[in-house]
Amino acid sequence: MNGIFSVTARDSSSRARTGLLALNHGTVETPVFMPVGTNGTVKALSNEDLEEIGFSIILANTYHLYLRPGPGIIGAAGGLHEFTRWKGNYLTDSGGFQIFSLAPFRKITGEGVMFRSHIDGSCHMLSPEKAVEIQAALNSDIQMQLDVCTPWGIDKKEARSALELTKTWLARARTAWLAAAEEGYRGALFSIVQGNFFRDLREESAAGALETDTPGIAIGGLSVGENEDLFREYLAFSSRLLPDEKPRYVMGIGTPEYILWAIEEGIDMFDCVLPTRTGRNGRLFTHDGPFSVKKAENAADFGPIDELCTCKVCQTYSRAYLRHLFKTREILCSMLASYHNLSFLNTLALDSRRAIKENRFSAFKENFLRRYRGGGSL
């Protein structure tokens, strides 16, 4: 199968690497953080904002777009890019995570997942084939297989059962994806490694993903409630099971620590709703750690959120003004805070790429985290 990814530089003191991901709506340089646009929009930001920050790929949520407005409407518009007017690439999830989080309202069978809509209670069946069909109608540049998501703390029997379904569904998804390609769909399918926190199951899942030979591979089932030491252990273990020539994607991580640890292990892609969600709640990233704009001590602080940040929010507005916006519940606070948080993570990815190319990533990571986690900068 033709590859969509090429490695362009490596760091000699870690597994970190830079690369180019060739997609339908432009080439994406990695490592890359991808903002989450659940309903076809990144909350509180316009497409122009995202372009200004420098993003070339964002996420959209298959579950939500399937229920409203529906793939028929989006397909009639010409796909998600035409519907939303986003010029860059779209990665869409399969909808599985949202469905599995609605435990009382779904039933898993070999065929797929029967679930009730959170909007109106209507019943729906999502199979691996239907997940591919929906994402092809959205014209996703990257689409994800339907998998069985499992939380931290389950026993091995439950983890194995979930893994077996994920493996079976991957084979069916690949068949459906190849059929869609014959009809003109050009998006890439990514498989997902599961197995919870059992090494042999992770190995088995990765072997199945390699055998299926999808253009890219994601690592699922991390950052689901485990402590950070276990996260790092299974991140390192799982990433070493994946082939060098394919892009590696860790789903659902969005803090500077987790992103840097992922890059260190050779991960190329990551996403999370956290930067915009916490921004709307007045919590912002800075080089000195997370910052709460709502605190009274900021009422007369006319300095920027982060003196080292070059985003337009930090160059224009003060902590005092953002606190005022937050306290008065002005929509502009969500807009500015979300812009800053996403810009902060995009800059972190850019700086990481530069450090890898200059073969100094480990030192960059250590210095960044020493300051970010309270130790002070060197």
C-alpha positions as MATLAB code, in Angstrom:
seq = 'MNGIFSVTARDSSSRARTGLLALNHGTVETPVFMPVGTNGTVKALSNEDLEEIGFSIILANTYHLYLRPGPGIIGAAGGLHEFTRWKGNYLTDSGGFQIFSLAPFRKITGEGVMFRSHIDGSCHMLSPEKAVEIQAALNSDIQMQLDVCTPWGIDKKEARSALELTKTWLARARTAWLAAAEEGYRGALFSIVQGNFFRDLREESAAGALETDTPGIAIGGLSVGENEDLFREYLAFSSRLLPDEKPRYVMGIGTPEYILWAIEEGIDMFDCVLPTRTGRNGRLFTHDGPFSVKKAENAADFGPIDELCTCKVCQTYSRAYLRHLFKTREILCSMLASYHNLSFLNTLALDSRRAIKENRFSAFKENFLRRYRGGGSL';
ca = [
       0.000    0.000    0.000;
       1.318    3.445   -0.905;
       2.558    5.384    2.101;
       1.271    8.819    3.103;
       4.080    9.578    5.548;
       7.799   10.283    5.366;
      10.263   10.951    8.178;
      12.366   14.083    7.631;
      14.514   14.319   10.797;
      15.288   12.342   13.957;
      16.561   13.238   17.397;
      19.512   11.047   18.409;
      18.789   11.167   22.161;
      15.151   10.023   21.946;
      12.661    8.497   19.516;
      11.370   11.941   18.520;
      11.055   12.610   14.809;
       9.638   15.100   12.332;
       7.755   14.081    9.232;
       5.447   15.011    6.388;
       1.911   13.655    6.164;
       0.595   13.877    2.597;
      -3.192   14.343    2.660;
      -5.849   15.485    0.205;
      -6.073   19.031    1.511;
      -2.393   19.750    1.909;
       0.732   18.352    3.522;
       0.860   18.328    7.328;
       4.188   18.667    9.124;
       4.544   16.524   12.235;
       4.595   16.341   15.223;
       1.242   18.097   15.136;
      -1.463   18.965   17.634;
      -4.958   18.840   16.133;
      -7.759   20.999   17.596;
     -11.108   19.285   18.099;
     -14.087   20.675   16.196;
     -16.869   18.479   17.524;
     -19.740   19.850   15.444;
     -17.700   20.972   12.473;
     -16.345   23.974   14.388;
     -13.675   24.482   17.015;
     -15.671   26.128   19.777;
     -15.307   29.932   20.027;
     -12.928   30.142   17.039;
     -13.416   30.827   13.344;
     -11.659   29.096   10.474;
      -9.679   32.304    9.999;
      -8.486   32.105   13.612;
      -7.261   28.549   13.104;
      -5.493   29.459    9.873;
      -3.888   32.468   11.568;
      -2.545   30.279   14.376;
      -1.142   27.922   11.747;
      -3.208   24.740   11.887;
      -3.459   22.567    8.790;
      -5.584   19.748   10.236;
      -8.463   19.665   12.703;
     -10.868   17.022   14.007;
     -14.586   16.622   13.564;
     -16.851   14.247   15.455;
     -18.633   11.553   13.474;
     -21.182   10.762   16.177;
     -22.397   14.344   16.527;
     -22.379   15.120   12.793;
     -24.195   11.860   12.039;
     -27.022   12.848   14.387;
     -27.089   16.501   13.368;
     -27.189   17.726   10.609;
     -26.625   14.214    9.183;
     -24.278   12.850    6.508;
     -26.960   13.386    3.855;
     -26.904   17.154    4.340;
     -23.118   17.321    4.541;
     -22.735   15.006    1.563;
     -25.137   17.150   -0.465;
     -22.987   20.183    0.346;
     -20.013   18.383   -1.176;
     -18.478   17.089    2.047;
     -17.368   18.572    5.334;
     -14.845   20.953    3.754;
     -17.481   22.562    1.548;
     -20.061   22.574    4.330;
     -17.749   24.308    6.841;
     -15.437   26.125    4.404;
     -12.356   24.811    6.205;
      -9.518   24.745    3.676;
      -7.234   22.382    5.570;
      -7.533   18.709    6.389;
     -10.117   16.927    8.509;
      -9.555   13.882   10.679;
     -12.815   12.337   11.843;
     -13.176    9.847   14.666;
     -15.457    6.845   14.232;
     -17.987    7.959   16.822;
     -17.103    5.020   19.034;
     -15.768    7.000   21.990;
     -18.931    9.084   22.311;
     -21.152    6.023   22.009;
     -19.202    4.022   24.563;
     -19.342    6.928   27.000;
     -23.136    6.607   26.900;
     -23.062    3.251   28.697;
     -26.724    3.158   29.812;
     -27.912    3.966   26.285;
     -26.031    1.457   24.124;
     -25.634   -2.252   23.508;
     -22.552   -3.832   21.929;
     -22.977   -6.835   19.630;
     -20.797   -8.528   17.053;
     -22.588   -6.509   14.387;
     -21.839   -3.132   15.940;
     -23.253   -0.800   18.563;
     -26.930   -0.093   19.072;
     -27.350    3.269   20.791;
     -29.889    5.929   21.625;
     -29.353    9.497   20.501;
     -28.609   11.938   23.321;
     -30.675   14.474   21.370;
     -34.043   12.787   20.957;
     -33.672    9.211   22.212;
     -33.980    7.674   18.744;
     -32.299    4.288   18.169;
     -29.374    3.839   15.792;
     -26.980    1.067   14.800;
     -23.357    1.930   14.122;
     -21.412   -0.874   12.461;
     -17.791   -0.754   11.249;
     -19.095   -0.471    7.698;
     -21.501    2.336    8.539;
     -18.759    4.262   10.334;
     -16.684    4.116    7.137;
     -19.706    5.081    5.036;
     -20.488    8.115    7.188;
     -16.898    9.326    7.206;
     -16.618    8.852    3.444;
     -19.761   10.994    3.044;
     -18.038   13.623    5.190;
     -15.039   13.287    2.831;
     -12.630   12.975    5.755;
      -8.953   13.176    4.877;
      -8.285   10.668    7.658;
     -10.971    8.444    9.098;
     -10.779    6.122   12.087;
     -11.979    2.555   12.387;
     -14.809    1.758   14.813;
     -13.243    0.268   17.949;
     -14.302   -0.723   21.448;
     -13.057    1.834   23.947;
     -12.268    0.535   27.430;
     -11.647    2.454   30.672;
      -8.845    2.100   33.191;
      -9.417   -0.623   35.778;
     -11.241   -3.363   33.863;
     -10.179   -7.006   34.130;
      -8.322   -8.904   31.431;
     -11.347  -10.913   30.325;
     -13.270   -7.730   29.529;
     -10.207   -6.204   27.840;
      -9.764   -9.288   25.650;
     -13.419   -9.278   24.625;
     -13.131   -5.632   23.585;
      -9.919   -6.368   21.714;
     -11.453   -9.255   19.764;
     -14.308   -7.049   18.590;
     -11.902   -4.252   17.668;
      -9.834   -6.674   15.560;
     -12.902   -8.060   13.808;
     -14.291   -4.604   13.180;
     -10.964   -3.453   11.734;
     -11.052   -6.143    9.045;
     -14.622   -5.176    8.156;
     -13.765   -1.471    8.171;
     -10.857   -2.050    5.809;
     -13.085   -3.934    3.352;
     -15.645   -1.117    3.441;
     -12.902    1.506    3.060;
     -11.461   -0.217   -0.021;
     -14.967   -0.356   -1.516;
     -15.421    3.366   -0.860;
     -12.062    4.032   -2.534;
     -13.275    2.237   -5.654;
     -16.141    4.733   -5.754;
     -13.790    7.720   -5.561;
     -13.204    8.291   -1.849;
      -9.567    9.299   -1.239;
      -9.309    9.537    2.529;
      -6.957    7.355    4.572;
      -8.128    4.801    7.146;
      -6.294    4.514   10.477;
      -6.475    1.400   12.625;
      -6.468    1.623   16.430;
      -4.351   -0.349   18.909;
      -6.298   -1.322   22.014;
      -5.654   -3.920   24.741;
      -6.121   -1.760   27.833;
      -3.222   -2.077   30.321;
      -2.176   -5.624   29.438;
       1.053   -5.931   27.485;
       0.245   -9.161   25.682;
      -3.092   -7.757   24.503;
      -1.381   -4.609   23.266;
       1.101   -6.753   21.340;
      -1.717   -8.784   19.826;
      -3.649   -5.673   18.848;
      -0.611   -4.031   17.250;
       0.168   -7.183   15.283;
      -3.371   -7.187   13.912;
      -3.112   -3.534   12.939;
       0.172   -4.165   11.134;
      -1.294   -7.124    9.286;
      -4.230   -5.050    8.096;
      -1.768   -2.486    6.712;
      -3.792    0.709    7.036;
      -2.025    3.965    6.060;
      -1.687    5.023    9.699;
      -2.077    3.591   13.202;
      -3.503    5.148   16.346;
      -2.849    4.189   19.941;
      -6.117    4.094   21.838;
      -7.006    3.398   25.441;
      -4.517    5.810   27.040;
      -5.285    8.843   29.213;
      -8.471    7.111   30.367;
      -8.015    7.498   34.115;
      -4.611    5.910   34.758;
      -1.845    7.822   36.545;
       0.848    9.525   34.504;
       3.522    6.912   35.254;
       1.321    4.182   33.808;
       0.441    6.394   30.880;
       4.109    6.890   30.086;
       4.884    3.188   30.508;
       2.167    2.049   28.103;
       2.784    4.918   25.720;
       6.409    3.836   25.361;
       5.497    0.155   25.164;
       2.768    0.672   22.557;
       4.726    3.057   20.345;
       7.590    0.577   20.060;
       5.192   -1.979   18.578;
       4.422    0.235   15.581;
       6.277    0.395   12.254;
       8.610    3.295   11.577;
       7.178    4.133    8.168;
       3.598    4.833    9.278;
       2.259    7.896   11.112;
       1.521    7.268   14.799;
      -1.399    8.959   16.499;
      -2.196    9.031   20.229;
      -5.829    9.897   20.752;
      -7.045   12.310   23.407;
      -3.980   14.028   24.889;
      -3.760   17.805   25.141;
      -1.495   18.982   27.966;
       2.093   20.124   27.359;
       3.531   17.286   29.501;
       1.647   14.535   27.708;
       2.393   16.026   24.300;
       6.141   16.243   24.978;
       6.221   12.704   26.379;
       4.416   11.501   23.255;
       6.819   13.296   20.923;
       9.720   11.797   22.862;
       8.330    8.338   22.047;
       8.033    9.010   18.322;
       4.354    9.974   18.212;
       3.423   12.178   15.277;
      -0.175   13.270   15.971;
      -2.333   14.062   19.006;
      -5.618   15.812   19.785;
      -7.811   16.839   22.709;
     -10.766   19.065   23.599;
      -8.963   20.191   26.764;
      -7.316   23.420   25.462;
     -10.613   24.988   24.397;
     -12.718   23.457   27.183;
     -10.418   24.675   29.950;
      -9.995   28.002   28.173;
     -13.745   28.575   28.351;
     -13.469   27.903   32.094;
     -10.723   30.492   32.579;
      -7.718   28.155   32.711;
      -4.851   28.967   30.363;
      -1.462   27.506   29.508;
       1.693   29.475   30.277;
       5.378   28.603   30.306;
       5.156   28.691   34.111;
       2.285   26.217   34.253;
      -1.497   26.467   34.072;
      -2.921   29.862   34.977;
      -6.397   30.648   36.367;
      -7.612   33.991   35.086;
     -10.540   34.093   37.526;
      -8.399   34.686   40.645;
      -8.803   38.015   42.455;
      -5.054   38.667   42.276;
      -5.443   39.326   38.547;
      -7.932   42.173   38.970;
      -5.236   44.852   38.596;
      -2.563   42.828   36.771;
      -2.029   44.605   33.459;
       0.601   42.206   32.193;
      -0.029   39.526   29.525;
      -1.146   35.993   30.234;
       2.353   34.784   29.286;
       5.263   37.134   28.668;
       6.960   34.567   26.412;
       3.909   33.968   24.226;
       3.749   35.799   20.899;
       0.072   35.110   20.148;
      -2.142   38.140   19.506;
      -3.977   37.652   22.812;
      -0.800   37.984   24.874;
       0.445   40.811   22.683;
      -2.792   42.798   23.055;
      -4.749   42.026   26.231;
      -3.985   41.990   29.962;
      -4.755   39.503   32.702;
      -6.957   42.138   34.318;
      -9.037   42.549   31.164;
      -9.468   38.795   30.659;
     -10.519   38.424   34.292;
     -13.074   41.203   33.775;
     -14.431   39.398   30.691;
     -14.625   36.120   32.592;
     -16.410   37.668   35.578;
     -18.938   39.420   33.353;
     -19.447   36.236   31.298;
     -18.566   37.937   28.051;
     -18.248   35.599   25.062;
     -14.991   37.318   24.113;
     -13.280   35.673   27.106;
     -13.920   32.202   25.657;
     -12.715   33.359   22.261;
      -9.473   34.879   23.522;
      -8.688   32.100   26.010;
      -9.302   29.369   23.426;
      -7.179   31.199   20.864;
      -4.304   31.518   23.332;
      -4.418   27.884   24.479;
      -4.432   26.523   20.948;
      -1.697   28.908   19.879;
       0.366   27.820   22.876;
       0.141   24.139   21.890;
       0.771   24.858   18.218;
       3.898   26.811   19.169;
       4.971   23.926   21.401;
       4.705   21.589   18.405;
       6.628   24.052   16.206;
       9.377   24.445   18.812;
       9.549   20.669   19.215;
       9.996   20.203   15.473;
      12.767   22.778   15.456;
      14.500   21.100   18.393;
      14.309   17.690   16.686;
      15.777   19.078   13.474;
      18.609   20.613   15.503;
      19.090   17.343   17.443;
      18.396   18.882   20.849;
      14.883   17.706   21.656;
      15.669   16.017   24.969;
      17.248   19.191   26.345;
      14.347   21.268   25.033;
      11.803   18.967   26.682;
      13.643   18.925   30.025;
      14.007   22.701   30.137;
      10.401   23.295   29.161;
       8.984   20.878   31.724;
      11.307   22.069   34.495;
       9.821   25.537   34.205;
       6.268   24.413   33.399;
       6.103   22.073   36.396;
       7.467   24.609   38.844;
      11.183   24.028   38.902;
      12.145   27.286   37.219;
      13.840   27.739   33.865;
      17.519   27.176   33.230;
];
